[in-house]
Amino acid sequence: TNSHVVGEHKAFMIRFSDGREATGNVLGRDPQTDLAVIKIPAASAKFEMAWGDSDELRPGNLVMAIGSPLGLKGTTSLGVVSALHRHLNLVEDSYEDFIQHDAFIDHGSSGGPLLNMRGEVIGINTAIGGGHGDDGWRGISYAIPMQIAKRYVEELANGGEIKRGFLGLSGESLDAGTAKLRGLDHAYGVLVTNVLADSPADDGGIKAKDVILAIDGREISSSSELKARVAAVEPGT
């Protein structure tokens, strides 16, 4: 679920769709990614949903959200992926790379799953985008992608401390205009502006004015995406 749902509480009453109840204990939370893990008693759930690959998503793909918007329990809604790599800066020093979609979610949906059409969990619904001081849903929903969330969830579930990947560089997002001004061939990626001495980036041979195009074969389109992706990589990888 989401860290903002859990808050400072240590335990919750979990209600299943068939009316059963069980006590769930909070194993950990990470406000900077807005993730939290609650442990339920063994065998209390009848089914376990499989992880999916959020990196397969493209704008226009169908997705389904499950949650309790506006207190309406067990609600499903269908929509499409509207965009990828959204950054909202919900908390200070956040690590965000949101999926934007238009499946209906609202207050009460936070922490619910976003599914692909194979029924796999490819995101965790987290926020809505009314904007202009309006906190109602206006067709814009945000979910934490599974490729970002999965390692954090596993660390929290195992009672471990969150350990984020670190490169040791700063950079700026490239667009077509910036690339043209700098005489670059690539109109996407992150232009490295500074590399810390003796950092992993420095040891790996990355220099200022290099352009980072991808991580593990996944194209990088902005500095916020680079920050979120690197942080989700296990240190030492």
C-alpha positions in Angstrom: 0.0 0.0 0.0 1.0 3.7 0.2 3.0 5.3 3.0 0.5 8.1 3.2 -2.3 5.6 3.9 -0.3 3.9 6.7 1.0 7.1 8.4 2.4 6.4 11.8 0.1 3.5 12.6 1.6 0.1 13.4 -1.4 -2.2 12.8 -4.7 -2.2 10.8 -7.9 -4.2 10.6 -7.9 -5.8 7.1 -11.3 -6.6 5.6 -11.6 -9.0 2.7 -14.2 -8.8 0.0 -16.0 -11.9 1.4 -16.4 -10.2 4.8 -13.6 -11.9 6.7 -11.3 -9.7 8.9 -7.7 -10.1 10.0 -5.2 -7.9 11.8 -2.4 -6.6 9.6 0.9 -5.4 11.0 3.0 -2.7 9.3 6.4 -4.0 8.4 7.8 -0.8 7.1 7.2 2.4 5.1 9.2 4.6 2.8 7.7 8.1 2.5 10.1 9.1 -0.3 8.6 6.6 -2.7 5.2 6.6 -0.8 5.3 2.8 -0.3 4.5 0.7 2.7 4.0 -3.0 3.4 1.4 -4.6 5.7 1.7 -8.3 6.7 -1.4 -10.3 7.0 -1.7 -13.7 8.7 -0.5 -16.7 6.7 -3.2 -18.3 4.5 -5.7 -15.5 5.2 -5.7 -14.4 1.5 -7.3 -16.8 -1.0 -5.3 -15.5 -4.0 -2.0 -13.8 -4.6 -1.6 -11.6 -7.6 1.6 -11.9 -9.7 4.0 -9.0 -10.4 4.0 -7.8 -14.0 6.5 -5.8 -16.0 5.7 -2.1 -16.0 8.5 -1.4 -18.5 6.3 -3.1 -21.1 3.7 -0.4 -20.8 3.1 2.1 -23.6 0.6 5.0 -23.9 -2.7 3.6 -25.1 -2.4 0.2 -23.3 -5.4 -0.9 -21.3 -5.2 -1.0 -17.5 -7.5 -1.8 -14.7 -7.5 -0.2 -11.2 -9.0 -1.9 -8.1 -9.8 0.0 -4.9 -12.4 1.7 -2.7 -12.8 5.2 -4.2 -15.1 7.4 -2.2 -15.7 4.5 0.2 -17.1 2.2 -2.5 -15.4 -1.0 -1.6 -14.2 -3.5 -4.3 -14.5 -1.1 -7.2 -12.8 -1.9 -10.5 -12.3 0.7 -13.3 -10.9 0.4 -16.8 -8.8 2.9 -18.6 -5.7 3.5 -20.7 -2.1 4.5 -20.0 -2.1 8.2 -20.8 1.7 8.9 -20.3 4.8 7.6 -18.6 7.5 9.1 -16.4 5.4 11.7 -14.6 7.1 13.6 -11.7 4.8 15.3 -9.1 7.3 16.1 -6.3 4.7 15.0 -3.7 7.3 15.0 -0.9 10.7 16.6 -0.5 13.5 14.6 -2.1 11.0 12.1 -3.6 11.8 9.3 -6.0 9.0 9.4 -8.6 8.5 8.0 -12.1 4.7 7.7 -12.2 2.5 5.9 -14.7 -0.3 8.4 -15.7 -3.6 6.6 -16.6 -7.3 7.4 -16.7 -8.8 4.4 -14.9 -11.0 6.0 -12.2 -9.4 6.3 -8.8 -10.2 8.7 -6.0 -9.8 9.0 -2.2 -9.9 5.4 -0.9 -8.1 4.0 -4.0 -4.5 4.7 -2.7 -2.4 1.6 -2.4 -4.7 -0.5 -4.6 -3.2 -2.3 -7.6 -3.1 -1.2 -11.2 -3.3 -4.3 -13.5 -2.4 -5.1 -17.1 -4.8 -7.2 -19.2 -3.1 -10.4 -18.0 -4.2 -9.6 -14.4 -0.6 -8.8 -13.3 0.2 -6.0 -10.9 2.1 -3.4 -12.9 1.5 -0.4 -10.6 0.3 0.9 -7.2 -2.3 3.6 -7.4 -1.1 6.6 -5.5 -2.4 10.0 -6.5 -5.0 12.0 -8.6 -4.3 15.1 -10.6 -7.2 17.6 -10.3 -4.8 20.5 -9.8 -5.6 24.2 -9.1 -6.4 23.4 -5.5 -9.0 20.8 -6.6 -8.4 17.4 -5.0 -11.2 15.7 -7.0 -10.6 13.3 -9.9 -10.5 14.9 -13.3 -9.4 12.0 -15.5 -5.8 11.9 -14.4 -4.6 9.1 -12.1 -1.0 8.2 -11.1 0.5 4.9 -10.1 4.0 3.9 -8.9 5.4 1.5 -11.6 6.2 -2.0 -10.5 9.8 -1.8 -11.8 10.4 1.0 -9.2 8.3 -0.4 -6.4 9.2 -4.1 -6.4 12.7 -4.0 -4.8 11.5 -1.5 -2.1 8.5 -3.7 -1.3 10.7 -6.7 -1.0 13.1 -4.9 1.3 10.3 -3.6 3.5 8.6 -7.0 3.6 11.9 -8.5 4.9 12.1 -5.8 7.6 15.2 -4.4 6.0 16.4 -0.8 5.8 15.8 0.9 2.4 19.1 1.1 0.6 19.0 3.2 -2.6 21.4 3.0 -5.6 23.8 5.9 -6.0 25.8 7.1 -9.0 27.2 10.3 -7.8 26.4 12.7 -10.6 24.1 15.6 -11.5 22.5 16.2 -14.8 19.8 18.0 -16.8 17.0 16.6 -19.0 17.5 16.9 -22.7 14.8 17.9 -25.2 15.0 18.7 -28.9 15.7 22.4 -28.3 18.4 21.9 -25.7 20.1 19.1 -27.8 20.2 21.4 -30.8 21.7 24.3 -28.9 24.4 21.9 -27.6 25.0 20.3 -31.0 23.9 16.9 -29.8 22.5 14.2 -32.0 20.2 12.7 -29.3 17.0 14.7 -28.4 16.4 12.7 -25.2 18.3 11.5 -22.2 20.2 13.2 -19.4 23.2 15.5 -20.0 25.7 15.0 -17.2 26.7 18.3 -15.7 28.9 17.2 -12.8 30.5 14.0 -11.5 31.6 13.5 -7.9 35.2 12.4 -7.5 35.6 8.8 -6.4 31.9 8.1 -6.9 30.6 5.0 -8.8 30.0 7.3 -11.8 33.6 8.5 -11.7 34.9 4.9 -11.2 32.8 3.8 -14.2 34.3 6.5 -16.5 31.3 8.8 -16.8 32.4 12.4 -17.5 30.7 15.8 -17.5 29.0 16.5 -20.9 28.3 12.8 -21.4 24.7 11.9 -22.2 23.0 9.1 -20.4 20.5 7.4 -22.8 19.5 4.2 -21.0 19.8 2.1 -17.9 19.9 -1.7 -18.4 18.5 -1.1 -21.9 15.6 1.1 -20.7 15.7 4.6 -22.3 15.9 7.5 -19.9 14.0 10.6 -20.8 14.5 13.0 -17.8 16.8 13.7 -14.8 13.9 12.8 -12.4 13.5 9.4 -14.1 17.2 8.8 -13.9 17.1 9.6 -10.2 14.2 7.2 -9.5 15.7 4.4 -11.7 19.1 4.5 -10.1 17.7 4.7 -6.6 15.7 1.5 -7.3 18.8 -0.5 -8.3 20.3 -2.6 -5.5 23.6 -1.1 -4.3 26.6 -3.1 -5.6 24.9 -4.1 -8.8 
